[in-house]
Amino acid sequence: MTSISKCLQALAEPTRLRILHLLSLEDLTVAELQEILSMGQSRISTHLAKLKQVELVEARRAGKHTFYGIYKNAQWEKLEALVIEGGGELPHARKDRKALQISVAKRKDLAREYFNQLAGKFGRSYCPGRTWRGLAMMLIDFLPPMVIADLGAGEGTLSQLLAKRAKQVIAVDNSEKMVEFGRQLAAEHGLANLNFRLGDMEDPPIKKATVDLAVLSQALHHAVNPIHVLEAAHAILKPGGRIAVLDLLSHQFEEARELYADVWLGFSEAEMLEMLEKAGFRETRVGVVARDAENPQVQTILATA
């Protein structure tokens, strides 16, 4: 058995302590650790090899996957409390635990992965009558009549769809031309319940506690302060109100800043959950709902709360 002193030397490296702290909570694959820690495979494998060498970690096969977990022996009994307490004090601990929660949920939810794959194929080949607009209209028809705020609405494509069923849709955008264009379309289509307002997502011109549903569709990554936008959305919602955020998963397509005026290169699932909770929301859920096959192969996440 490896000496305690050698174990402590191995744990003096913060990344190895992070890994061991996570494995004390859940057995994980290298791929899951990559996602949680935002690190490359080789780096994580190197740290796991060191932890195996000092007999703190063991590997087990489960089908096609290899899971790493705590090697529960006498030395682990002596180190367990130290690892849990020390790992919990690390700067990344809170975010690591949140990312772990997401990773485990993904593993268990096989149905969601199936639909993720299906979403990537839908519409790629021609099928008479099968369109995203048709599917959206079918689902929107089941919405109860409610007051909806579309924050960062642009010209209001989504707002117009929602207005077909909603009691009222308030579309907010900070572009005068977008708002004017949206108002013209609403008038042309006879959508009297669609109200376009010029304003900022961080301080929308909507009375507090008057909205049933707040929607942010590919808008949050344009905000200077995303958390302020979510706090503003929370403020305009009625008690029990809901929010839906459709945005980009974190990516490295730097050209988006110039091409599309993106302020943020998307958000990780953990970051999205953390922001929603800080803004006062509860019952938060987030997941990848679409993957682009073409470069830069961005992914889309949907968060609700």
Stockholm file with secondary structure:
# STOCKHOLM 1.0

chainA/1-305         MTSISKCLQALAEPTRLRILHLLSLEDLTVAELQEILSMGQSRISTHLAKLKQVELVEARRAGKHTFYGIYKNAQWEKLEALVIEGGGELPHARKDRKALQISVAKRKDLAREYFNQLAGKFGRSYCPGRTWRGLAMMLIDFLPPMVIADLGAGEGTLSQLLAKRAKQVIAVDNSEKMVEFGRQLAAEHGLANLNFRLGDMEDPPIKKATVDLAVLSQALHHAVNPIHVLEAAHAILKPGGRIAVLDLLSHQFEEARELYADVWLGFSEAEMLEMLEKAGFRETRVGVVARDAENPQVQTILATA
#=GR chainA/1-305 SS CCCHHHHHHHHTSHHHHHHHHHHTTCCBCHHHHHHHHTCCHHHHHHHHHHHHHTTSEEEEEETTEEEEEECCSHHHHHHHHHHHHHHHHSTTHHHHHHHHHHHHHHHHCHHHHHHHHHHHHTTSSCCTTCCHHHHHHHHHTTSCSCEEEEETCTTCHHHHHHHTTCSEEEEEESCHHHHHHHHHHHHHTTCTTEEEEECBTTBCSSCTTCEEEEEEESCGGGCSSHHHHHHHHHHHEEEEEEEEEEEEBCCCCTTHHHHSCCSSCCBCHHHHHHHHHHTTCCSCEEEEEEECSSTTCCEEEEEEC
#=GC SS_cons         CCCHHHHHHHHTSHHHHHHHHHHTTCCBCHHHHHHHHTCCHHHHHHHHHHHHHTTSEEEEEETTEEEEEECCSHHHHHHHHHHHHHHHHSTTHHHHHHHHHHHHHHHHCHHHHHHHHHHHHTTSSCCTTCCHHHHHHHHHTTSCSCEEEEETCTTCHHHHHHHTTCSEEEEEESCHHHHHHHHHHHHHTTCTTEEEEECBTTBCSSCTTCEEEEEEESCGGGCSSHHHHHHHHHHHEEEEEEEEEEEEBCCCCTTHHHHSCCSSCCBCHHHHHHHHHHTTCCSCEEEEEEECSSTTCCEEEEEEC
//
